[in-house]
């Protein structure tokens, strides 16, 4: 049996490894158009802020190690050009030699990932303007900083990448401006959460400009002039971080069905609409555990788990991917932020009658040194009190509490279940009434249950 995997990052290498583990006799071939496989792209902002580190430090397992230790035929700089689902073959090109060839398969896994969005702004291709998605992007940014020694940088977009990179650039001593089209940074978060993020950015010297639309990039003697609908800004470098898009064109051209999001539609076995073809990772949809509907939330954790399921099933297993809650967390200077499930806006868009409940507490025991304020926003179904989502912001103790909320979403818990949880207490770690319990009690009152 020959199993071909298109894409060699999180989902692709998880699929290839799992397929080879399940079927050691199978020939497993990975086509990866880039120079690296199996790398942690989420670590790039922290690598970029440290000039002493090579970008290749983010590679978890090299292509050579996959070949040597796992018997997987990893072909770097080989791009899949088309898929013939009836003839069960992939047309590929060796990007080094230019040679094209047909590669037959018995089973195929599509793990083509996503790409950084490139908005149609005049001048976006000028030197000094960067995207950040692949390791080569991070390498280019590090090289530009080292060679150009910029003093000022603009970040277009106030999402996860833009926020994390603002910290990285400030650690390198650069002046940083964030230009966000919406009226707040961290789109998708409630205003109380986003407001604290913006305050933290400003406290650390970041020039935050919301409600700003970039009209054009123009070259100057020293770098770039950014024209917006309000003013202009001169910088030496710019990072465009306005989101990502699924790389689903290859699948679509092969007649494979896409979902409403534009990513590849899959079932809970990661099967596509084509026979013997699976898809996983940032190019594929997943089922939301709260709504039961397909969604597209590109995250590395999801990609690894989906890839494992797709690879196992391509090797004749019957594994099931159980869906996602959209759990995520990030750090902005000394502030930690996390969320899982639905916001109130998202719940209402899904046709769910919901309320939101805001609570504030402390991260440690009463009078214990170093206790910090923590803010929680819960989204709950009005009729049942079922937990629909949670957002948390604090200088500490965020990820663990968000993970509790994510677990509660998978379990279908309501606010009364949350309020009854037996959670750990120790003054250095948590107050006797943990912020989770306080949030649940406040929500009970907001629902008229207390």
C-alpha positions as semicolon CSV with decimal commas, in nm:
position;residue;x (nm);y (nm);z (nm)
1;X;0,000;0,000;0,000
2;X;0,116;0,351;-0,083
3;X;-0,004;0,641;0,134
4;X;0,078;0,988;0,005
5;X;0,060;1,293;0,232
6;X;0,056;1,642;0,084
7;X;0,206;1,884;0,340
8;X;0,469;1,818;0,601
9;X;0,406;2,038;0,903
10;X;0,187;1,955;1,204
11;X;-0,102;1,764;1,048
12;X;0,098;1,614;0,764
13;X;0,378;1,463;0,971
14;X;0,134;1,346;1,239
15;X;-0,062;1,169;0,964
16;X;0,248;1,018;0,805
17;X;0,387;0,898;1,138
18;X;0,058;0,745;1,246
19;X;0,004;0,574;0,911
20;X;0,353;0,421;0,921
21;X;0,301;0,311;1,282
22;X;-0,029;0,140;1,197
23;X;0,097;-0,011;0,872
24;X;0,475;-0,061;0,892
25;X;0,463;-0,237;0,554
26;X;0,308;0,065;0,381
27;X;0,508;0,302;0,164
28;X;0,447;0,648;0,311
29;X;0,551;0,947;0,101
30;X;0,530;1,313;0,212
31;X;0,541;1,600;-0,037
32;X;0,646;1,927;0,128
33;X;0,705;2,234;-0,089
34;X;0,911;2,413;0,179
35;X;1,261;2,339;0,312
36;X;1,146;2,214;0,656
37;X;0,896;1,974;0,809
38;X;0,756;1,935;1,159
39;X;0,818;2,282;1,300
40;X;0,648;2,491;1,565
41;X;0,541;2,807;1,385
42;X;0,372;2,936;1,702
43;X;0,718;2,981;1,850
44;X;0,838;3,223;1,583
45;X;0,768;3,549;1,772
46;X;0,980;3,424;2,063
47;X;1,256;3,309;1,831
48;X;1,257;3,639;1,640
49;X;1,302;3,840;1,959
50;X;1,626;3,647;2,032
51;X;1,892;3,727;1,767
52;X;2,118;3,451;1,900
53;X;1,877;3,174;1,795
54;X;1,854;3,022;1,451
55;X;1,503;2,993;1,307
56;X;1,573;2,623;1,250
57;X;1,562;2,579;1,630
58;X;1,184;2,554;1,584
59;X;1,214;2,231;1,383
60;X;1,097;1,947;1,607
61;X;1,208;1,653;1,390
62;X;1,413;1,690;1,073
63;X;1,325;1,534;0,740
64;X;1,639;1,324;0,767
65;X;1,525;1,186;1,102
66;X;1,184;1,094;0,960
67;X;1,354;0,908;0,677
68;X;1,612;0,736;0,897
69;X;1,413;0,656;1,210
70;X;1,057;0,617;1,084
71;X;1,100;0,496;0,729
72;X;0,897;0,782;0,581
73;X;0,995;0,910;0,236
74;X;0,997;1,285;0,300
75;X;1,048;1,491;-0,015
76;X;1,138;1,850;0,063
77;X;1,087;2,121;-0,199
78;X;0,836;1,898;-0,383
79;X;0,505;2,066;-0,459
80;X;0,177;1,891;-0,540
81;X;0,032;2,054;-0,852
82;X;-0,293;1,862;-0,895
83;X;-0,488;1,562;-0,770
84;X;-0,664;1,310;-0,994
85;X;-0,910;1,140;-0,758
86;X;-1,039;0,900;-1,025
87;X;-0,696;0,793;-1,141
88;X;-0,565;0,808;-0,780
89;X;-0,251;1,002;-0,857
90;X;-0,087;1,333;-0,769
91;X;0,100;1,548;-1,015
92;X;0,408;1,687;-0,842
93;X;0,705;1,909;-0,919
94;X;1,057;1,899;-0,780
95;X;1,112;2,270;-0,711
96;X;1,490;2,229;-0,723
97;X;1,519;2,057;-1,063
98;X;1,187;2,168;-1,212
99;X;1,104;1,806;-1,301
100;X;0,735;1,710;-1,294
101;X;0,612;1,357;-1,229
102;X;0,298;1,156;-1,146
103;X;0,277;0,984;-0,810
104;X;0,012;0,715;-0,770
105;X;-0,152;0,649;-0,434
106;X;-0,380;0,400;-0,265
107;X;-0,468;0,647;0,009
108;X;-0,415;1,024;0,016
109;X;-0,402;1,272;0,306
110;X;-0,429;1,641;0,223
111;X;-0,255;1,856;0,486
112;X;-0,181;2,170;0,287
113;X;-0,232;2,403;0,583
114;X;-0,312;2,773;0,555
115;X;-0,137;3,084;0,431
116;X;-0,109;3,437;0,562
117;X;-0,372;3,663;0,411
118;X;-0,232;3,917;0,167
119;X;-0,488;4,198;0,129
120;X;-0,497;4,387;-0,204
121;X;-0,335;4,702;-0,068
122;X;-0,134;4,907;-0,321
123;X;0,236;4,868;-0,253
124;X;0,207;4,553;-0,041
125;X;0,488;4,388;-0,238
126;X;0,740;4,661;-0,159
127;X;1,068;4,566;0,013
128;X;1,041;4,586;0,390
129;X;0,687;4,446;0,410
130;X;0,659;4,098;0,560
131;X;0,408;3,825;0,636
132;X;0,460;3,566;0,909
133;X;0,337;3,211;0,858
134;X;0,620;2,978;0,755
135;X;0,973;2,943;0,890
136;X;1,107;3,114;0,580
137;X;0,897;3,419;0,674
138;X;1,048;3,427;1,021
139;X;1,395;3,386;0,877
140;X;1,338;3,680;0,642
141;X;1,224;3,904;0,929
142;X;1,526;3,812;1,143
143;X;1,759;3,882;0,851
144;X;1,596;4,218;0,779
145;X;1,627;4,328;1,142
146;X;1,993;4,226;1,154
147;X;2,088;4,391;0,825
148;X;1,864;4,700;0,812
149;X;1,864;4,778;1,185
150;X;1,522;4,944;1,171
151;X;1,404;5,180;1,442
152;X;1,030;5,180;1,371
153;X;0,796;4,903;1,260
154;X;0,423;4,897;1,192
155;X;0,202;4,594;1,241
156;X;-0,113;4,584;1,031
157;X;-0,359;4,373;1,231
158;X;-0,424;4,333;1,602
159;X;-0,487;3,958;1,618
160;X;-0,277;3,687;1,782
161;X;0,028;3,725;1,553
162;X;0,022;4,103;1,560
163;X;-0,001;4,114;1,940
164;X;0,274;3,858;1,998
165;X;0,502;4,024;1,744
166;X;0,451;4,365;1,904
167;X;0,613;4,224;2,216
168;X;0,896;4,065;2,017
169;X;0,972;4,391;1,836
170;X;0,964;4,593;2,159
171;X;1,209;4,349;2,320
172;X;1,441;4,424;2,028
173;X;1,416;4,796;2,106
174;X;1,197;4,894;1,811
175;X;0,925;5,154;1,814
176;X;0,601;4,971;1,735
177;X;0,264;5,083;1,602
178;X;-0,036;4,852;1,562
179;X;-0,291;4,949;1,297
180;X;-0,620;4,762;1,347
181;X;-0,920;4,811;1,118
182;X;-1,175;4,718;1,386
183;X;-1,251;4,923;1,695
184;X;-1,047;4,698;1,926
185;X;-0,742;4,473;1,923
186;X;-0,791;4,099;1,976
187;X;-1,099;4,066;1,756
188;X;-1,341;3,804;1,887
189;X;-1,275;3,887;2,251
190;X;-1,518;4,078;2,469
191;X;-1,450;4,453;2,520
192;X;-1,347;4,407;2,887
193;X;-1,079;4,159;2,777
194;X;-0,964;4,357;2,473
195;X;-0,950;4,676;2,678
196;X;-0,701;4,524;2,920
197;X;-0,489;4,397;2,631
198;X;-0,478;4,745;2,476
199;X;-0,385;4,901;2,809
200;X;-0,099;4,649;2,847
201;X;0,027;4,730;2,499
202;X;0,026;5,103;2,571
203;X;0,194;5,049;2,909
204;X;0,480;4,885;2,720
205;X;0,518;5,166;2,468
206;X;0,314;5,027;2,176
207;X;0,129;5,287;1,971
208;X;-0,217;5,128;1,930
209;X;-0,442;5,272;1,660
210;X;-0,784;5,109;1,620
211;X;-1,053;5,189;1,366
212;X;-0,780;5,253;1,108
213;X;-0,784;5,126;0,749
214;X;-0,457;5,104;0,557
215;X;-0,499;5,251;0,209
216;X;-0,151;5,213;0,060
217;X;0,220;5,148;0,118
218;X;0,462;5,390;-0,043
219;X;0,844;5,376;-0,066
220;X;1,058;5,640;0,102
221;X;1,434;5,698;0,125
222;X;1,446;5,525;0,465
223;X;1,170;5,270;0,429
224;X;0,794;5,299;0,395
225;X;0,513;5,545;0,426
226;X;0,182;5,389;0,528
227;X;-0,122;5,585;0,413
228;X;-0,438;5,522;0,616
229;X;-0,789;5,666;0,606
230;X;-0,687;5,900;0,890
231;X;-0,318;5,987;0,860
232;X;0,017;5,858;0,742
233;X;0,298;5,683;0,926
234;X;0,663;5,644;0,829
235;X;0,849;5,328;0,930
236;X;1,143;5,116;0,817
237;X;0,954;4,784;0,827
238;X;0,595;4,659;0,826
239;X;0,437;4,328;0,921
240;X;0,099;4,247;0,769
241;X;-0,087;4,014;1,006
242;X;-0,453;4,025;0,908
243;X;-0,535;3,656;0,943
244;X;-0,490;3,336;0,744
245;X;-0,673;3,153;0,465
246;X;-0,700;2,775;0,410
247;X;-0,491;2,628;0,130
248;X;-0,785;2,441;-0,019
249;X;-0,746;2,529;-0,388
250;X;-0,573;2,199;-0,470
251;X;-0,863;2,002;-0,322
252;X;-1,126;2,223;-0,482
253;X;-0,968;2,183;-0,828
254;X;-0,987;1,806;-0,780
255;X;-1,362;1,827;-0,717
256;X;-1,335;1,771;-0,342
257;X;-1,611;1,946;-0,151
258;X;-1,532;2,256;0,055
259;X;-1,731;2,376;0,354
260;X;-1,894;2,715;0,399
261;X;-1,570;2,846;0,553
262;X;-1,372;2,773;0,238
263;X;-1,176;2,493;0,408
264;X;-1,212;2,126;0,312
265;X;-1,530;1,960;0,440
266;X;-1,458;1,643;0,639
267;X;-1,649;1,400;0,860
268;X;-1,543;1,289;1,208
269;X;-1,305;1,033;1,052
270;X;-1,140;1,318;0,855
271;X;-1,272;1,170;0,530
272;X;-1,335;1,408;0,241
273;X;-1,601;1,375;-0,028
274;X;-1,351;1,183;-0,247
275;X;-1,290;0,811;-0,196
276;X;-0,967;0,720;-0,017
277;X;-0,886;1,086;0,050
278;X;-0,860;1,238;0,397
279;X;-0,782;1,597;0,501
280;X;-0,645;1,740;0,826
281;X;-0,506;2,053;0,985
282;X;-0,540;2,416;0,885
283;X;-0,686;2,328;0,543
284;X;-0,979;2,134;0,695
285;X;-1,290;2,211;0,894
286;X;-1,384;2,054;1,228
287;X;-1,704;2,012;1,423
288;X;-1,767;2,262;1,702
289;X;-1,850;2,071;2,020
290;X;-2,083;2,348;2,139
291;X;-2,295;2,401;1,828
292;X;-2,238;2,070;1,653
293;X;-2,169;2,261;1,331
294;X;-1,860;2,260;1,110
295;X;-1,618;2,546;1,176
296;X;-1,271;2,648;1,069
297;X;-1,037;2,737;1,355
298;X;-0,674;2,688;1,245
299;X;-0,468;2,592;1,551
300;X;-0,161;2,371;1,590
301;X;-0,320;2,156;1,860
302;X;-0,611;2,073;1,632
303;X;-0,382;2,006;1,337
304;X;-0,177;1,749;1,527
305;X;-0,485;1,562;1,652
306;X;-0,664;1,570;1,318
307;X;-0,348;1,448;1,144
308;X;-0,321;1,155;1,382
309;X;-0,680;1,051;1,309
310;X;-0,644;1,097;0,931
311;X;-0,321;0,898;0,917
312;X;-0,459;0,615;1,128
313;X;-0,771;0,586;0,915
314;X;-0,573;0,601;0,593
315;X;-0,401;0,289;0,731
316;X;-0,734;0,107;0,781
317;X;-0,811;0,211;1,140
318;X;-1,144;0,359;1,249
319;X;-1,046;0,656;1,465
320;X;-1,277;0,951;1,531
321;X;-1,196;1,316;1,582
322;X;-1,429;1,446;1,849
323;X;-1,439;1,811;1,756
324;X;-1,304;2,136;1,892
325;X;-1,404;2,412;2,130
326;X;-1,168;2,667;1,973
327;X;-0,952;2,679;2,286
328;X;-0,663;2,924;2,259
329;X;-0,429;3,126;2,479
330;X;-0,158;3,384;2,424
331;X;0,071;3,622;2,609
332;X;0,111;3,998;2,564
333;X;0,399;4,129;2,776
334;X;0,291;4,054;3,135
335;X;-0,068;3,968;3,051
336;X;-0,205;3,622;2,974
337;X;-0,525;3,579;2,774
338;X;-0,732;3,274;2,686
339;X;-1,068;3,165;2,555
340;X;-1,272;2,859;2,467
341;X;-1,614;2,804;2,314
342;X;-1,844;3,083;2,199
343;X;-1,865;3,453;2,271
344;X;-2,211;3,606;2,312
345;X;-2,197;3,735;1,954
346;X;-2,102;3,392;1,821
347;X;-2,375;3,221;2,025
348;X;-2,639;3,458;1,893
349;X;-2,510;3,411;1,537
350;X;-2,558;3,037;1,588
351;X;-2,921;3,098;1,688
352;X;-2,868;3,030;2,059
353;X;-3,044;3,248;2,316
354;X;-2,758;3,337;2,547
355;X;-2,631;3,580;2,809
356;X;-2,283;3,682;2,913
357;X;-2,166;3,710;3,272
358;X;-1,871;3,924;3,383
359;X;-1,681;3,859;3,708
360;X;-1,360;3,982;3,869
361;X;-1,156;3,812;4,140
362;X;-0,795;3,746;4,252
363;X;-0,552;3,477;4,136
364;X;-0,417;3,380;4,482
365;X;-0,530;3,348;4,840
366;X;-0,642;3,649;5,045
367;X;-0,341;3,859;5,154
368;X;-0,092;3,622;4,988
369;X;0,185;3,832;4,826
370;X;0,169;3,876;4,452
371;X;-0,201;3,816;4,402
372;X;-0,324;3,959;4,070
373;X;-0,665;4,065;3,938
374;X;-0,836;3,818;3,705
375;X;-1,133;3,891;3,479
376;X;-1,367;3,622;3,345
377;X;-1,647;3,646;3,091
378;X;-1,879;3,346;3,062
379;X;-2,132;3,284;2,784
380;X;-2,432;3,077;2,893
381;X;-2,752;2,947;2,738
382;X;-3,045;3,138;2,888
383;X;-3,291;2,853;2,921
384;X;-3,063;2,581;3,056
385;X;-2,762;2,763;3,205
386;X;-2,538;2,545;2,984
387;X;-2,186;2,679;2,951
388;X;-2,123;2,796;2,594
389;X;-1,787;2,968;2,629
390;X;-1,538;3,150;2,850
391;X;-1,274;3,422;2,821
392;X;-1,012;3,496;3,087
393;X;-0,744;3,763;3,126
394;X;-0,490;3,804;3,408
395;X;-0,113;3,830;3,465
396;X;-0,111;3,463;3,577
397;X;-0,325;3,152;3,613
398;X;-0,513;3,182;3,285
399;X;-0,432;2,871;3,080
400;X;-0,521;2,622;3,354
401;X;-0,857;2,786;3,415
402;X;-0,937;2,809;3,044
403;X;-0,860;2,437;3,019
404;X;-1,114;2,368;3,295
405;X;-1,376;2,559;3,097
406;X;-1,283;2,366;2,781
407;X;-1,328;2,039;2,970
408;X;-1,666;2,161;3,092
409;X;-1,771;2,233;2,732
410;X;-1,682;1,880;2,622
411;X;-1,878;1,744;2,919
412;X;-2,182;1,962;2,844
413;X;-2,176;2,113;3,194
414;X;-2,404;2,392;3,308
415;X;-2,340;2,675;3,551
416;X;-2,456;2,468;3,850
417;X;-2,206;2,195;3,760
418;X;-1,931;2,457;3,745
419;X;-2,027;2,602;4,082
420;X;-2,006;2,254;4,239
421;X;-1,655;2,169;4,116
422;X;-1,403;2,059;4,380
423;X;-1,105;2,275;4,281
424;X;-0,762;2,301;4,440
425;X;-0,692;2,566;4,701
426;X;-0,355;2,686;4,827
427;X;-0,283;3,054;4,898
428;X;0,019;3,072;4,661
429;X;-0,186;2,920;4,378
430;X;-0,554;3,003;4,419
431;X;-0,802;3,155;4,665
432;X;-1,039;2,930;4,858
433;X;-1,310;3,044;4,619
434;X;-1,134;2,993;4,287
435;X;-1,213;3,248;4,013
436;X;-1,393;2,966;3,831
437;X;-1,629;2,918;4,125
438;X;-1,680;3,293;4,162
439;X;-1,758;3,323;3,791
440;X;-2,011;3,042;3,821
441;X;-2,179;3,199;4,125
442;X;-2,203;3,538;3,952
443;X;-2,348;3,366;3,646
444;X;-2,608;3,190;3,862
445;X;-2,722;3,531;3,984
446;X;-2,725;3,672;3,630
447;X;-2,946;3,380;3,527
448;X;-3,174;3,427;3,826
449;X;-3,071;3,096;3,979
450;X;-2,942;3,231;4,313
